[in-house]
Amino acid sequence: MLRIAVAQFNATVGDLTGNVERIIDCASRAKARGAQVLLTPELALCGYPPEDLLLRPDFYRACKLALADLAARVEGIALVVGHPEESEGRCYNAATVIENGRQLAVYRKNNLPNYEVFDEKRYFSAGSEACVVTLAGVRCGISICEDVWVAGTAEQARRSGAELLLVLNASPCHLEKHQQRTQVLGDLVEAAGVPAIYANLVGGQDELVFDGASFALNADRSCRMRLPSFEEALGIVDYAAGQLRSDDMAEELGLEAEAYQALVLGVRDYIGKSGFKGAIIGLSGGIDSALTLCVAVDALGADKVRAVMMPSPYTAQMSLDDSREMIRKLGVRYDEIAIEPAMQTYSSLLDPLFAGLPADTTEENIQARIRGNILMALSNKTGALVLTTGNKSEMAVGYCTLYGDMAGGFAVIKDVYKTLVYRLSRYRNTLCADGEAVIPENIIVRPPSAELKPDQTDQDSLPPYEILDAIVRAYMEEDRSPREIIAAGLPEADVRRVVRLLRIAEYKRRQAPVGIRITPRGFGKDWRYPITNRYQDEF
């Protein structure tokens, strides 16, 4: 029998010393549980994705030294460690098998992804050989992430004698991605006729969140291990007579739980790994800032979150009352700063220049920018990071103010459609131990409004969010033409309007803070449209 430990741990990009210590700790705990092999995620040594650190020769030298340090300090258990490797002038995404200080084998990733958020052909050369190594009498084939998404790699390992596949992964999550991974690996093990163990990274790295959810499949596609999503874990899998067995079987998450936990982990790691002292959020009495506040508190704790309400003459009393009620329930520090004096100052400065011109969105944007200035001043003074509250629907069509509500360091719900914001808010209320909803019902049911002028609602400027989100999803995530979207039954006038707004808002999105990605395509790494662009869509 071969006992394999799966180290689903939270690596930090560039923290070679820290990551080595984490692997050593995992190896110690795995050995105590009788494991003979420790399987780590893809590029576990340096964290994923290192991006242009991989263009620095000194980075490869540092990784080589860290790998040697790791090898010298672990005995009595074999390690399968993901790391970048430089060899004879070429750079590889590699995995090295180490046992008692010796390197038994090195595998170089054969298939380099270059789509969505992946850019590995910018950095790596592709390997071409299978790697099969004998561990405790079992012939184990090594693969890395994309290799199992491409037909032929597993069969190549099996032809080289592999009885079991060990797969290192850094697969970022998007909603329902785990089901997709299970389907892909199931097809692979069934075709190759060998079981596989899939070790995935967990943790937040800038806009990406890695969900862990490592798992193991027998050759008949049956799942024999599943580790928890969005948390570190050390799983144990036994292999004997061609079969895998494990006592680790975590439950799969529903969509709302998956999305919410991804946001919480993304905020926790961005704030924590970047060294900020906490978070500051501008409350409005609306649903977006309410959800963002809940995520921040769940990620960091109430003592590290500060909420600031900045009412104007257009702020409804309901907005103030609901915000105060949320603060009472969550227990965060809360400040109210009326912005009318600043509005009057701006008015006195600008009225001579605006003489004869009607009021328009200019005056609305000034209010948003006053609030942005206040939040950034508090951030500068305290070392806490401003979390912005704009959702994906608003970011898509530019329903946001540069240097106003877009001012901040991290965009928590940047990839969350407005319709999902409502679902997540109701989901968060189900988590309250005392049964008392933390987000007041008023916030959820009232018509959304920026409250920048009297009686304003979002639908004064936008289609209903159900229609808006469907159009954005079809155009932005599915690359469907406006003609196809209209043919699918969405109103032509709304399609034309939304597509136009989406195109002209590109300059705003380029200046937006980085934000958590939870859909198959977010406004970040995997959206690279030109700002200056005269292409005419097909209508």
Secondary structure as a PSIPRED ss2 file (coil, helix, strand):
# PSIPRED VFORMAT (PSIPRED V4.0)

   1 M C   1.000  0.000  0.000
   2 L E   0.000  0.000  1.000
   3 R E   0.000  0.000  1.000
   4 I E   0.000  0.000  1.000
   5 A E   0.000  0.000  1.000
   6 V E   0.000  0.000  1.000
   7 A E   0.000  0.000  1.000
   8 Q E   0.000  0.000  1.000
   9 F C   1.000  0.000  0.000
  10 N C   1.000  0.000  0.000
  11 A C   1.000  0.000  0.000
  12 T C   1.000  0.000  0.000
  13 V C   1.000  0.000  0.000
  14 G C   1.000  0.000  0.000
  15 D C   1.000  0.000  0.000
  16 L H   0.000  1.000  0.000
  17 T H   0.000  1.000  0.000
  18 G H   0.000  1.000  0.000
  19 N H   0.000  1.000  0.000
  20 V H   0.000  1.000  0.000
  21 E H   0.000  1.000  0.000
  22 R H   0.000  1.000  0.000
  23 I H   0.000  1.000  0.000
  24 I H   0.000  1.000  0.000
  25 D H   0.000  1.000  0.000
  26 C H   0.000  1.000  0.000
  27 A H   0.000  1.000  0.000
  28 S H   0.000  1.000  0.000
  29 R H   0.000  1.000  0.000
  30 A H   0.000  1.000  0.000
  31 K H   0.000  1.000  0.000
  32 A H   0.000  1.000  0.000
  33 R C   1.000  0.000  0.000
  34 G C   1.000  0.000  0.000
  35 A C   1.000  0.000  0.000
  36 Q C   1.000  0.000  0.000
  37 V E   0.000  0.000  1.000
  38 L E   0.000  0.000  1.000
  39 L E   0.000  0.000  1.000
  40 T C   1.000  0.000  0.000
  41 P C   1.000  0.000  0.000
  42 E C   1.000  0.000  0.000
  43 L C   1.000  0.000  0.000
  44 A C   1.000  0.000  0.000
  45 L C   1.000  0.000  0.000
  46 C C   1.000  0.000  0.000
  47 G C   1.000  0.000  0.000
  48 Y C   1.000  0.000  0.000
  49 P C   1.000  0.000  0.000
  50 P C   1.000  0.000  0.000
  51 E H   0.000  1.000  0.000
  52 D H   0.000  1.000  0.000
  53 L H   0.000  1.000  0.000
  54 L H   0.000  1.000  0.000
  55 L H   0.000  1.000  0.000
  56 R C   1.000  0.000  0.000
  57 P H   0.000  1.000  0.000
  58 D H   0.000  1.000  0.000
  59 F H   0.000  1.000  0.000
  60 Y H   0.000  1.000  0.000
  61 R H   0.000  1.000  0.000
  62 A H   0.000  1.000  0.000
  63 C H   0.000  1.000  0.000
  64 K H   0.000  1.000  0.000
  65 L H   0.000  1.000  0.000
  66 A H   0.000  1.000  0.000
  67 L H   0.000  1.000  0.000
  68 A H   0.000  1.000  0.000
  69 D H   0.000  1.000  0.000
  70 L H   0.000  1.000  0.000
  71 A H   0.000  1.000  0.000
  72 A H   0.000  1.000  0.000
  73 R H   0.000  1.000  0.000
  74 V C   1.000  0.000  0.000
  75 E C   1.000  0.000  0.000
  76 G C   1.000  0.000  0.000
  77 I C   1.000  0.000  0.000
  78 A E   0.000  0.000  1.000
  79 L E   0.000  0.000  1.000
  80 V E   0.000  0.000  1.000
  81 V E   0.000  0.000  1.000
  82 G E   0.000  0.000  1.000
  83 H E   0.000  0.000  1.000
  84 P E   0.000  0.000  1.000
  85 E E   0.000  0.000  1.000
  86 E E   0.000  0.000  1.000
  87 S E   0.000  0.000  1.000
  88 E C   1.000  0.000  0.000
  89 G C   1.000  0.000  0.000
  90 R E   0.000  0.000  1.000
  91 C E   0.000  0.000  1.000
  92 Y E   0.000  0.000  1.000
  93 N E   0.000  0.000  1.000
  94 A E   0.000  0.000  1.000
  95 A E   0.000  0.000  1.000
  96 T E   0.000  0.000  1.000
  97 V E   0.000  0.000  1.000
  98 I E   0.000  0.000  1.000
  99 E E   0.000  0.000  1.000
 100 N C   1.000  0.000  0.000
 101 G C   1.000  0.000  0.000
 102 R E   0.000  0.000  1.000
 103 Q E   0.000  0.000  1.000
 104 L E   0.000  0.000  1.000
 105 A E   0.000  0.000  1.000
 106 V E   0.000  0.000  1.000
 107 Y E   0.000  0.000  1.000
 108 R E   0.000  0.000  1.000
 109 K C   1.000  0.000  0.000
 110 N C   1.000  0.000  0.000
 111 N C   1.000  0.000  0.000
 112 L C   1.000  0.000  0.000
 113 P C   1.000  0.000  0.000
 114 N C   1.000  0.000  0.000
 115 Y C   1.000  0.000  0.000
 116 E C   1.000  0.000  0.000
 117 V C   1.000  0.000  0.000
 118 F C   1.000  0.000  0.000
 119 D C   1.000  0.000  0.000
 120 E H   0.000  1.000  0.000
 121 K H   0.000  1.000  0.000
 122 R H   0.000  1.000  0.000
 123 Y C   1.000  0.000  0.000
 124 F C   1.000  0.000  0.000
 125 S C   1.000  0.000  0.000
 126 A C   1.000  0.000  0.000
 127 G C   1.000  0.000  0.000
 128 S C   1.000  0.000  0.000
 129 E C   1.000  0.000  0.000
 130 A C   1.000  0.000  0.000
 131 C C   1.000  0.000  0.000
 132 V E   0.000  0.000  1.000
 133 V E   0.000  0.000  1.000
 134 T E   0.000  0.000  1.000
 135 L E   0.000  0.000  1.000
 136 A C   1.000  0.000  0.000
 137 G C   1.000  0.000  0.000
 138 V E   0.000  0.000  1.000
 139 R E   0.000  0.000  1.000
 140 C E   0.000  0.000  1.000
 141 G E   0.000  0.000  1.000
 142 I E   0.000  0.000  1.000
 143 S E   0.000  0.000  1.000
 144 I E   0.000  0.000  1.000
 145 C H   0.000  1.000  0.000
 146 E H   0.000  1.000  0.000
 147 D H   0.000  1.000  0.000
 148 V H   0.000  1.000  0.000
 149 W H   0.000  1.000  0.000
 150 V C   1.000  0.000  0.000
 151 A C   1.000  0.000  0.000
 152 G C   1.000  0.000  0.000
 153 T H   0.000  1.000  0.000
 154 A H   0.000  1.000  0.000
 155 E H   0.000  1.000  0.000
 156 Q H   0.000  1.000  0.000
 157 A H   0.000  1.000  0.000
 158 R H   0.000  1.000  0.000
 159 R H   0.000  1.000  0.000
 160 S C   1.000  0.000  0.000
 161 G C   1.000  0.000  0.000
 162 A C   1.000  0.000  0.000
 163 E C   1.000  0.000  0.000
 164 L E   0.000  0.000  1.000
 165 L E   0.000  0.000  1.000
 166 L E   0.000  0.000  1.000
 167 V E   0.000  0.000  1.000
 168 L E   0.000  0.000  1.000
 169 N E   0.000  0.000  1.000
 170 A C   1.000  0.000  0.000
 171 S C   1.000  0.000  0.000
 172 P E   0.000  0.000  1.000
 173 C C   1.000  0.000  0.000
 174 H C   1.000  0.000  0.000
 175 L C   1.000  0.000  0.000
 176 E C   1.000  0.000  0.000
 177 K H   0.000  1.000  0.000
 178 H H   0.000  1.000  0.000
 179 Q H   0.000  1.000  0.000
 180 Q H   0.000  1.000  0.000
 181 R H   0.000  1.000  0.000
 182 T H   0.000  1.000  0.000
 183 Q H   0.000  1.000  0.000
 184 V H   0.000  1.000  0.000
 185 L H   0.000  1.000  0.000
 186 G H   0.000  1.000  0.000
 187 D H   0.000  1.000  0.000
 188 L H   0.000  1.000  0.000
 189 V H   0.000  1.000  0.000
 190 E H   0.000  1.000  0.000
 191 A H   0.000  1.000  0.000
 192 A H   0.000  1.000  0.000
 193 G C   1.000  0.000  0.000
 194 V C   1.000  0.000  0.000
 195 P C   1.000  0.000  0.000
 196 A E   0.000  0.000  1.000
 197 I E   0.000  0.000  1.000
 198 Y E   0.000  0.000  1.000
 199 A E   0.000  0.000  1.000
 200 N E   0.000  0.000  1.000
 201 L C   1.000  0.000  0.000
 202 V E   0.000  0.000  1.000
 203 G E   0.000  0.000  1.000
 204 G E   0.000  0.000  1.000
 205 Q E   0.000  0.000  1.000
 206 D C   1.000  0.000  0.000
 207 E C   1.000  0.000  0.000
 208 L E   0.000  0.000  1.000
 209 V E   0.000  0.000  1.000
 210 F E   0.000  0.000  1.000
 211 D E   0.000  0.000  1.000
 212 G E   0.000  0.000  1.000
 213 A C   1.000  0.000  0.000
 214 S C   1.000  0.000  0.000
 215 F E   0.000  0.000  1.000
 216 A E   0.000  0.000  1.000
 217 L E   0.000  0.000  1.000
 218 N C   1.000  0.000  0.000
 219 A C   1.000  0.000  0.000
 220 D C   1.000  0.000  0.000
 221 R C   1.000  0.000  0.000
 222 S C   1.000  0.000  0.000
 223 C E   0.000  0.000  1.000
 224 R E   0.000  0.000  1.000
 225 M E   0.000  0.000  1.000
 226 R E   0.000  0.000  1.000
 227 L C   1.000  0.000  0.000
 228 P C   1.000  0.000  0.000
 229 S E   0.000  0.000  1.000
 230 F C   1.000  0.000  0.000
 231 E C   1.000  0.000  0.000
 232 E C   1.000  0.000  0.000
 233 A E   0.000  0.000  1.000
 234 L E   0.000  0.000  1.000
 235 G E   0.000  0.000  1.000
 236 I E   0.000  0.000  1.000
 237 V E   0.000  0.000  1.000
 238 D E   0.000  0.000  1.000
 239 Y E   0.000  0.000  1.000
 240 A E   0.000  0.000  1.000
 241 A C   1.000  0.000  0.000
 242 G C   1.000  0.000  0.000
 243 Q E   0.000  0.000  1.000
 244 L E   0.000  0.000  1.000
 245 R E   0.000  0.000  1.000
 246 S C   1.000  0.000  0.000
 247 D C   1.000  0.000  0.000
 248 D C   1.000  0.000  0.000
 249 M E   0.000  0.000  1.000
 250 A C   1.000  0.000  0.000
 251 E C   1.000  0.000  0.000
 252 E C   1.000  0.000  0.000
 253 L C   1.000  0.000  0.000
 254 G C   1.000  0.000  0.000
 255 L H   0.000  1.000  0.000
 256 E H   0.000  1.000  0.000
 257 A H   0.000  1.000  0.000
 258 E H   0.000  1.000  0.000
 259 A H   0.000  1.000  0.000
 260 Y H   0.000  1.000  0.000
 261 Q H   0.000  1.000  0.000
 262 A H   0.000  1.000  0.000
 263 L H   0.000  1.000  0.000
 264 V H   0.000  1.000  0.000
 265 L H   0.000  1.000  0.000
 266 G H   0.000  1.000  0.000
 267 V H   0.000  1.000  0.000
 268 R H   0.000  1.000  0.000
 269 D H   0.000  1.000  0.000
 270 Y H   0.000  1.000  0.000
 271 I H   0.000  1.000  0.000
 272 G H   0.000  1.000  0.000
 273 K H   0.000  1.000  0.000
 274 S H   0.000  1.000  0.000
 275 G C   1.000  0.000  0.000
 276 F C   1.000  0.000  0.000
 277 K C   1.000  0.000  0.000
 278 G C   1.000  0.000  0.000
 279 A E   0.000  0.000  1.000
 280 I E   0.000  0.000  1.000
 281 I E   0.000  0.000  1.000
 282 G E   0.000  0.000  1.000
 283 L E   0.000  0.000  1.000
 284 S C   1.000  0.000  0.000
 285 G C   1.000  0.000  0.000
 286 G C   1.000  0.000  0.000
 287 I H   0.000  1.000  0.000
 288 D H   0.000  1.000  0.000
 289 S H   0.000  1.000  0.000
 290 A H   0.000  1.000  0.000
 291 L H   0.000  1.000  0.000
 292 T H   0.000  1.000  0.000
 293 L H   0.000  1.000  0.000
 294 C H   0.000  1.000  0.000
 295 V H   0.000  1.000  0.000
 296 A H   0.000  1.000  0.000
 297 V H   0.000  1.000  0.000
 298 D H   0.000  1.000  0.000
 299 A H   0.000  1.000  0.000
 300 L H   0.000  1.000  0.000
 301 G C   1.000  0.000  0.000
 302 A H   0.000  1.000  0.000
 303 D H   0.000  1.000  0.000
 304 K H   0.000  1.000  0.000
 305 V E   0.000  0.000  1.000
 306 R E   0.000  0.000  1.000
 307 A E   0.000  0.000  1.000
 308 V E   0.000  0.000  1.000
 309 M E   0.000  0.000  1.000
 310 M C   1.000  0.000  0.000
 311 P C   1.000  0.000  0.000
 312 S C   1.000  0.000  0.000
 313 P C   1.000  0.000  0.000
 314 Y C   1.000  0.000  0.000
 315 T C   1.000  0.000  0.000
 316 A C   1.000  0.000  0.000
 317 Q H   0.000  1.000  0.000
 318 M H   0.000  1.000  0.000
 319 S H   0.000  1.000  0.000
 320 L H   0.000  1.000  0.000
 321 D H   0.000  1.000  0.000
 322 D H   0.000  1.000  0.000
 323 S H   0.000  1.000  0.000
 324 R H   0.000  1.000  0.000
 325 E H   0.000  1.000  0.000
 326 M H   0.000  1.000  0.000
 327 I H   0.000  1.000  0.000
 328 R H   0.000  1.000  0.000
 329 K H   0.000  1.000  0.000
 330 L H   0.000  1.000  0.000
 331 G C   1.000  0.000  0.000
 332 V C   1.000  0.000  0.000
 333 R E   0.000  0.000  1.000
 334 Y E   0.000  0.000  1.000
 335 D E   0.000  0.000  1.000
 336 E E   0.000  0.000  1.000
 337 I C   1.000  0.000  0.000
 338 A C   1.000  0.000  0.000
 339 I C   1.000  0.000  0.000
 340 E H   0.000  1.000  0.000
 341 P H   0.000  1.000  0.000
 342 A H   0.000  1.000  0.000
 343 M H   0.000  1.000  0.000
 344 Q H   0.000  1.000  0.000
 345 T H   0.000  1.000  0.000
 346 Y H   0.000  1.000  0.000
 347 S H   0.000  1.000  0.000
 348 S H   0.000  1.000  0.000
 349 L H   0.000  1.000  0.000
 350 L H   0.000  1.000  0.000
 351 D C   1.000  0.000  0.000
 352 P C   1.000  0.000  0.000
 353 L C   1.000  0.000  0.000
 354 F C   1.000  0.000  0.000
 355 A C   1.000  0.000  0.000
 356 G C   1.000  0.000  0.000
 357 L C   1.000  0.000  0.000
 358 P C   1.000  0.000  0.000
 359 A C   1.000  0.000  0.000
 360 D C   1.000  0.000  0.000
 361 T H   0.000  1.000  0.000
 362 T H   0.000  1.000  0.000
 363 E H   0.000  1.000  0.000
 364 E H   0.000  1.000  0.000
 365 N H   0.000  1.000  0.000
 366 I H   0.000  1.000  0.000
 367 Q H   0.000  1.000  0.000
 368 A H   0.000  1.000  0.000
 369 R H   0.000  1.000  0.000
 370 I H   0.000  1.000  0.000
 371 R H   0.000  1.000  0.000
 372 G H   0.000  1.000  0.000
 373 N H   0.000  1.000  0.000
 374 I H   0.000  1.000  0.000
 375 L H   0.000  1.000  0.000
 376 M H   0.000  1.000  0.000
 377 A H   0.000  1.000  0.000
 378 L H   0.000  1.000  0.000
 379 S H   0.000  1.000  0.000
 380 N H   0.000  1.000  0.000
 381 K H   0.000  1.000  0.000
 382 T H   0.000  1.000  0.000
 383 G C   1.000  0.000  0.000
 384 A C   1.000  0.000  0.000
 385 L E   0.000  0.000  1.000
 386 V E   0.000  0.000  1.000
 387 L E   0.000  0.000  1.000
 388 T E   0.000  0.000  1.000
 389 T C   1.000  0.000  0.000
 390 G C   1.000  0.000  0.000
 391 N C   1.000  0.000  0.000
 392 K H   0.000  1.000  0.000
 393 S H   0.000  1.000  0.000
 394 E H   0.000  1.000  0.000
 395 M H   0.000  1.000  0.000
 396 A H   0.000  1.000  0.000
 397 V H   0.000  1.000  0.000
 398 G C   1.000  0.000  0.000
 399 Y C   1.000  0.000  0.000
 400 C C   1.000  0.000  0.000
 401 T C   1.000  0.000  0.000
 402 L C   1.000  0.000  0.000
 403 Y C   1.000  0.000  0.000
 404 G C   1.000  0.000  0.000
 405 D C   1.000  0.000  0.000
 406 M C   1.000  0.000  0.000
 407 A C   1.000  0.000  0.000
 408 G C   1.000  0.000  0.000
 409 G C   1.000  0.000  0.000
 410 F E   0.000  0.000  1.000
 411 A E   0.000  0.000  1.000
 412 V C   1.000  0.000  0.000
 413 I C   1.000  0.000  0.000
 414 K C   1.000  0.000  0.000
 415 D C   1.000  0.000  0.000
 416 V C   1.000  0.000  0.000
 417 Y C   1.000  0.000  0.000
 418 K H   0.000  1.000  0.000
 419 T H   0.000  1.000  0.000
 420 L H   0.000  1.000  0.000
 421 V H   0.000  1.000  0.000
 422 Y H   0.000  1.000  0.000
 423 R H   0.000  1.000  0.000
 424 L H   0.000  1.000  0.000
 425 S H   0.000  1.000  0.000
 426 R H   0.000  1.000  0.000
 427 Y H   0.000  1.000  0.000
 428 R H   0.000  1.000  0.000
 429 N H   0.000  1.000  0.000
 430 T H   0.000  1.000  0.000
 431 L C   1.000  0.000  0.000
 432 C C   1.000  0.000  0.000
 433 A C   1.000  0.000  0.000
 434 D C   1.000  0.000  0.000
 435 G C   1.000  0.000  0.000
 436 E C   1.000  0.000  0.000
 437 A C   1.000  0.000  0.000
 438 V C   1.000  0.000  0.000
 439 I C   1.000  0.000  0.000
 440 P C   1.000  0.000  0.000
 441 E H   0.000  1.000  0.000
 442 N H   0.000  1.000  0.000
 443 I H   0.000  1.000  0.000
 444 I H   0.000  1.000  0.000
 445 V H   0.000  1.000  0.000
 446 R C   1.000  0.000  0.000
 447 P C   1.000  0.000  0.000
 448 P C   1.000  0.000  0.000
 449 S C   1.000  0.000  0.000
 450 A C   1.000  0.000  0.000
 451 E C   1.000  0.000  0.000
 452 L C   1.000  0.000  0.000
 453 K C   1.000  0.000  0.000
 454 P C   1.000  0.000  0.000
 455 D C   1.000  0.000  0.000
 456 Q C   1.000  0.000  0.000
 457 T C   1.000  0.000  0.000
 458 D H   0.000  1.000  0.000
 459 Q H   0.000  1.000  0.000
 460 D H   0.000  1.000  0.000
 461 S C   1.000  0.000  0.000
 462 L C   1.000  0.000  0.000
 463 P C   1.000  0.000  0.000
 464 P C   1.000  0.000  0.000
 465 Y H   0.000  1.000  0.000
 466 E H   0.000  1.000  0.000
 467 I H   0.000  1.000  0.000
 468 L H   0.000  1.000  0.000
 469 D H   0.000  1.000  0.000
 470 A H   0.000  1.000  0.000
 471 I H   0.000  1.000  0.000
 472 V H   0.000  1.000  0.000
 473 R H   0.000  1.000  0.000
 474 A H   0.000  1.000  0.000
 475 Y H   0.000  1.000  0.000
 476 M H   0.000  1.000  0.000
 477 E H   0.000  1.000  0.000
 478 E C   1.000  0.000  0.000
 479 D C   1.000  0.000  0.000
 480 R C   1.000  0.000  0.000
 481 S C   1.000  0.000  0.000
 482 P H   0.000  1.000  0.000
 483 R H   0.000  1.000  0.000
 484 E H   0.000  1.000  0.000
 485 I H   0.000  1.000  0.000
 486 I H   0.000  1.000  0.000
 487 A H   0.000  1.000  0.000
 488 A C   1.000  0.000  0.000
 489 G C   1.000  0.000  0.000
 490 L C   1.000  0.000  0.000
 491 P C   1.000  0.000  0.000
 492 E H   0.000  1.000  0.000
 493 A H   0.000  1.000  0.000
 494 D H   0.000  1.000  0.000
 495 V H   0.000  1.000  0.000
 496 R H   0.000  1.000  0.000
 497 R H   0.000  1.000  0.000
 498 V H   0.000  1.000  0.000
 499 V H   0.000  1.000  0.000
 500 R H   0.000  1.000  0.000
 501 L H   0.000  1.000  0.000
 502 L H   0.000  1.000  0.000
 503 R H   0.000  1.000  0.000
 504 I H   0.000  1.000  0.000
 505 A C   1.000  0.000  0.000
 506 E H   0.000  1.000  0.000
 507 Y H   0.000  1.000  0.000
 508 K H   0.000  1.000  0.000
 509 R H   0.000  1.000  0.000
 510 R H   0.000  1.000  0.000
 511 Q C   1.000  0.000  0.000
 512 A C   1.000  0.000  0.000
 513 P C   1.000  0.000  0.000
 514 V C   1.000  0.000  0.000
 515 G E   0.000  0.000  1.000
 516 I C   1.000  0.000  0.000
 517 R C   1.000  0.000  0.000
 518 I C   1.000  0.000  0.000
 519 T C   1.000  0.000  0.000
 520 P C   1.000  0.000  0.000
 521 R C   1.000  0.000  0.000
 522 G C   1.000  0.000  0.000
 523 F C   1.000  0.000  0.000
 524 G C   1.000  0.000  0.000
 525 K C   1.000  0.000  0.000
 526 D C   1.000  0.000  0.000
 527 W C   1.000  0.000  0.000
 528 R C   1.000  0.000  0.000
 529 Y C   1.000  0.000  0.000
 530 P C   1.000  0.000  0.000
 531 I C   1.000  0.000  0.000
 532 T C   1.000  0.000  0.000
 533 N C   1.000  0.000  0.000
 534 R C   1.000  0.000  0.000
 535 Y C   1.000  0.000  0.000
 536 Q C   1.000  0.000  0.000
 537 D C   1.000  0.000  0.000
 538 E C   1.000  0.000  0.000
 539 F C   1.000  0.000  0.000
